[in-house]
Amino acid sequence: MTGRSFNWTHLVACLLVGVTAVLLSFGALVTTYEAAMAVPDWPGTYGHNLLLYPWADWLQGPWDLFLEHGHRLLGALAGMVTLVLAAVAWRSSARPMVKWLAMAAVALVVVQGALGGARVLLDDKTVAKVHACTGPLFFAVAVAIACLSRRSSEQGTRLSRLPVALVVASYLQLVAGAQLRHLDAAVSPSVFRGLVGLHILGAFAVTVFAVASASSVGIDGSLSSRRWSRGIVALVVLQLLLGLGAWVVSWGMPAGLVPESWLSEPLRARSVWSAMVVTGHVVLGMLILASSVVLAIDAGGWRAVTSASAAGSSSQSRAFA
């Protein structure tokens, strides 16, 4: 054991990343199986306190109840871990950015919980769309905190904006995908065609930025950055294949932007196999976003979007350290 104190901020942040990853996976399954209304009341579960709902009824009950109640339990756990993270971060010697990101995480988890409750109480798909967009944003913040709280983390000297652009493109692609996942039954074919086109355009943008980032980092980036960038390219290729698979298992072989078999229905689970493909496509998108955040920080892209004064003061601090 060294004389340095244990890095509790980093430990709790990593725990939050893990809990959030499972939470978002459950959320993706809830949407795939259309289980959001499996529990009609909120914040309780069929009149019970959320944390006191009988475990036997949950684990041995219907599949949609298992998903929805499990999603709520994981959400409560994520909220508690976020509060602990904020408290630990502000009591530690963590850098100011970590402390403020922890506060942002608290605000986001509160908003996300309220949106989840509104989704159930109002039975509104518009709220569901917003809920599906704030989840990945919270995940990205949690990953950023975990990366920035590492004592050994050093931002690169190359101020490349490409990894940051990849983060933005990855998040916007998840937002576009959420619109397709929460389609209203009365949406017109022209709207559907536009959403599909937007999602395809987003896939193209993510692919371009992923390849460009890998090329840029490969010039003079660290070994870690090169590995992350190559890993992201591999994930994007797999994601493109899963996207095609999600279309095929849902609507058949593509013959245009509006499949003949489409009847104004969202992507849904018609079998265990299709559920795995469709949900995996969503989860892999989250993983690409998280990996892009790590690359943006590791490659120095984070500093590229900060103000010049902040960069100057940071340089002075390192000079006198």
C-alpha positions in Angstrom: 0.0 0.0 0.0 1.5 3.3 -1.0 1.2 6.6 0.8 -1.3 7.9 -1.7 -5.0 7.7 -0.7 -7.3 5.3 -2.5 -9.0 6.7 -5.5 -12.7 6.3 -4.4 -14.0 8.7 -7.0 -12.7 6.5 -9.8 -13.9 3.3 -8.2 -17.5 4.6 -7.7 -17.5 6.1 -11.2 -16.5 2.7 -12.7 -19.3 1.1 -10.6 -21.8 3.6 -12.0 -20.6 2.9 -15.6 -21.3 -0.8 -15.0 -24.7 -0.3 -13.4 -25.7 2.1 -16.2 -24.6 -0.3 -18.9 -26.9 -3.0 -17.4 -29.7 -0.5 -16.9 -29.6 0.7 -20.5 -29.6 -2.9 -21.7 -32.7 -3.6 -19.7 -34.2 -0.4 -21.1 -33.5 -1.6 -24.6 -35.2 -4.9 -23.9 -38.2 -3.1 -22.4 -38.7 -1.2 -25.7 -38.0 -4.3 -27.8 -40.7 -6.3 -26.0 -43.0 -3.2 -25.5 -43.0 -3.9 -21.8 -43.0 -0.2 -20.6 -46.6 -0.5 -19.4 -46.2 -3.9 -17.8 -46.5 -2.0 -14.5 -49.2 0.7 -14.8 -48.4 2.6 -11.6 -45.4 4.7 -10.6 -43.3 5.2 -8.5 -44.6 2.0 -6.9 -45.1 -1.4 -8.4 -48.7 -2.7 -8.2 -49.2 -0.7 -5.0 -46.0 -1.9 -3.4 -43.0 0.2 -2.6 -40.6 -0.2 -5.5 -37.9 -1.8 -3.3 -40.4 -4.0 -1.4 -42.2 -5.7 -4.3 -42.1 -9.4 -3.7 -39.0 -10.9 -5.3 -40.9 -14.2 -6.1 -43.6 -12.4 -8.0 -41.0 -10.5 -9.9 -38.6 -13.3 -10.8 -41.3 -15.9 -11.4 -43.8 -13.5 -13.0 -44.4 -12.6 -16.7 -41.3 -11.7 -18.8 -42.5 -8.1 -19.4 -43.0 -7.6 -15.7 -39.5 -8.9 -15.0 -38.1 -6.5 -17.5 -40.0 -3.4 -16.4 -39.6 -3.9 -12.7 -35.9 -4.8 -13.1 -35.4 -1.7 -15.2 -36.9 0.3 -12.3 -34.7 -1.4 -9.7 -31.6 -0.7 -11.7 -32.7 2.9 -12.2 -33.0 3.3 -8.5 -29.6 1.7 -8.0 -28.0 4.0 -10.6 -29.6 7.0 -8.8 -28.1 6.0 -5.4 -24.6 5.3 -6.9 -24.7 8.7 -8.6 -25.4 10.5 -5.4 -22.6 8.6 -3.7 -20.3 9.5 -6.6 -21.1 13.2 -6.3 -20.5 13.2 -2.5 -17.2 11.3 -2.9 -16.0 13.5 -5.8 -16.7 16.8 -3.9 -14.9 15.5 -0.8 -11.9 14.3 -2.7 -9.1 16.1 -4.5 -10.5 15.3 -7.9 -10.1 17.9 -10.6 -12.9 20.5 -10.9 -14.2 19.1 -14.1 -14.8 15.7 -12.4 -16.8 17.4 -9.6 -19.0 19.4 -12.0 -19.6 16.4 -14.2 -20.7 14.5 -11.1 -23.2 17.2 -10.4 -24.4 17.0 -14.0 -24.8 13.3 -13.6 -27.1 13.9 -10.5 -29.2 16.3 -12.5 -29.5 13.9 -15.4 -30.4 10.9 -13.3 -33.2 12.9 -11.6 -34.5 14.1 -15.0 -34.3 10.5 -16.4 -36.2 9.1 -13.4 -38.9 11.7 -13.8 -39.2 11.0 -17.5 -39.5 7.3 -16.8 -42.3 8.0 -14.4 -44.0 10.4 -16.8 -43.7 7.7 -19.6 -45.8 5.3 -17.5 -48.3 7.8 -16.0 -49.0 9.5 -19.3 -48.5 6.4 -21.5 -46.9 8.8 -24.0 -44.4 7.7 -26.7 -43.1 11.3 -27.1 -41.9 11.2 -23.5 -40.5 7.7 -24.2 -38.5 9.2 -27.1 -37.0 11.9 -24.8 -36.3 9.2 -22.1 -34.5 7.1 -24.7 -32.3 10.1 -25.6 -31.3 11.2 -22.1 -30.2 7.7 -21.1 -27.2 7.5 -23.4 -26.2 11.1 -22.4 -26.1 10.1 -18.8 -24.0 7.0 -19.8 -21.6 9.2 -21.7 -21.2 11.5 -18.6 -20.6 8.5 -16.3 -17.9 7.2 -18.7 -16.2 10.6 -18.9 -16.1 10.8 -15.1 -14.5 7.4 -14.9 -11.9 8.4 -17.4 -11.1 11.8 -16.0 -10.9 10.6 -12.4 -8.0 8.2 -13.1 -4.8 9.6 -11.5 -2.7 8.3 -14.3 -4.8 9.8 -17.1 -3.0 12.3 -19.1 -4.6 14.1 -22.1 -2.7 13.9 -25.3 -0.8 16.9 -26.8 -2.5 16.5 -30.2 -5.7 18.7 -30.1 -7.6 16.7 -32.7 -11.3 17.5 -32.9 -12.2 14.3 -34.7 -12.8 12.1 -31.6 -15.1 14.8 -30.2 -17.0 14.9 -33.5 -17.3 11.1 -33.3 -18.9 11.4 -29.8 -21.4 13.9 -31.1 -22.2 11.8 -34.2 -22.6 8.7 -32.1 -25.0 10.3 -29.7 -27.1 11.9 -32.5 -27.3 8.5 -34.2 -28.7 7.0 -31.0 -31.2 9.9 -30.9 -32.2 9.1 -34.5 -32.5 5.4 -33.7 -34.8 6.2 -30.7 -37.3 7.9 -33.1 -37.5 4.6 -35.0 -37.8 2.6 -31.9 -40.8 4.6 -30.6 -42.9 5.1 -33.7 -46.5 6.2 -33.4 -48.9 3.8 -35.0 -50.4 6.6 -37.2 -47.1 7.8 -38.6 -47.1 8.2 -42.4 -44.8 6.3 -44.8 -43.2 9.6 -45.7 -42.2 10.3 -42.1 -40.9 6.8 -41.7 -38.9 7.1 -44.9 -37.4 10.3 -43.6 -36.5 8.8 -40.3 -34.8 5.8 -42.0 -32.9 8.1 -44.3 -31.7 10.2 -41.3 -30.6 7.0 -39.5 -28.7 5.8 -42.6 -27.1 9.3 -42.9 -26.1 9.1 -39.3 -24.5 5.6 -39.8 -22.5 7.1 -42.6 -21.3 10.0 -40.5 -20.3 7.7 -37.6 -18.4 5.5 -40.0 -16.5 8.4 -41.5 -15.6 10.0 -38.2 -14.6 6.6 -36.8 -12.2 5.9 -39.7 -10.9 9.5 -39.7 -10.3 9.4 -35.9 -8.4 6.1 -36.3 -6.3 7.5 -39.1 -5.6 10.7 -37.1 -4.7 8.9 -33.9 -2.6 6.4 -35.7 -0.1 9.1 -36.8 1.2 10.2 -33.4 -1.3 9.0 -30.8 -0.5 6.9 -27.8 -0.8 3.1 -27.9 -4.0 3.3 -25.8 -5.6 5.8 -28.2 -4.6 3.7 -31.2 -6.2 0.6 -29.7 -9.4 2.4 -28.8 -9.7 3.9 -32.2 -9.2 0.6 -34.0 -11.6 -1.1 -31.6 -14.2 1.6 -32.4 -13.8 1.0 -36.1 -14.4 -2.8 -35.5 -17.5 -2.0 -33.4 -18.9 0.3 -36.2 -18.5 -2.4 -38.8 -20.3 -4.9 -36.5 -23.0 -2.3 -35.9 -23.6 -1.8 -39.6 -24.1 -5.5 -39.9 -26.4 -5.6 -36.9 -28.4 -2.7 -38.3 -29.0 -4.6 -41.5 -29.9 -7.6 -39.4 -32.4 -5.6 -37.3 -34.1 -4.6 -40.5 -34.2 -8.1 -41.9 -35.6 -9.8 -38.8 -38.2 -7.0 -38.4 -39.3 -6.3 -42.0 -37.6 -8.8 -44.3 -35.0 -8.1 -47.0 -34.7 -4.3 -47.7 -36.2 -3.2 -51.1 -36.2 0.5 -50.3 -36.6 2.9 -47.4 -40.2 1.7 -46.8 -40.5 -2.2 -46.7 -43.6 -3.8 -48.2 -44.2 -5.6 -45.0 -44.2 -2.4 -42.9 -47.6 -1.7 -41.3 -46.7 1.4 -39.3 -45.2 -0.7 -36.6 -42.0 -0.1 -34.7 -39.1 -2.5 -34.4 -40.3 -5.2 -32.1 -39.5 -8.7 -30.9 -41.1 -11.3 -33.0 -38.8 -14.1 -31.7 -36.0 -14.5 -29.3 -33.5 -14.3 -32.2 -35.0 -11.0 -33.5 -35.0 -9.6 -30.0 -31.3 -10.4 -29.6 -30.5 -8.7 -32.9 -32.6 -5.6 -32.4 -31.6 -5.1 -28.8 -28.0 -5.9 -29.6 -28.0 -3.1 -32.2 -29.1 -0.6 -29.6 -26.7 -1.8 -26.9 -23.8 -1.8 -29.4 -24.6 1.8 -30.3 -24.3 2.7 -26.6 -20.9 0.9 -26.5 -19.7 2.9 -29.5 -20.7 6.1 -27.8 -18.9 5.1 -24.6 -15.8 4.1 -26.4 -15.8 7.4 -28.4 -15.9 9.3 -25.1 -12.9 7.4 -23.9 -11.0 8.0 -27.1 -11.9 11.7 -27.1 -10.4 12.1 -23.6 -7.5 9.8 -24.1 -6.5 11.3 -27.4 -6.7 14.9 -26.1 -9.8 15.8 -28.0 -11.5 17.0 -24.8 -9.1 19.9 -24.6 -9.8 20.9 -28.1 -13.2 22.1 -27.2 -12.3 23.9 -24.0 -11.6 27.6 -24.0 -8.1 29.0 -24.6 -7.9 30.6 -21.2 -8.7 27.3 -19.5 -6.0 25.6 -21.6 -3.5 28.3 -20.6 -4.2 28.0 -16.9 -3.9 24.3 -17.1 -0.5 24.6 -18.7 0.6 27.0 -16.0 -0.5 24.6 -13.3 1.5 21.8 -14.8 4.6 24.0 -15.1 4.6 24.9 -11.4 3.6 21.5 -10.2 
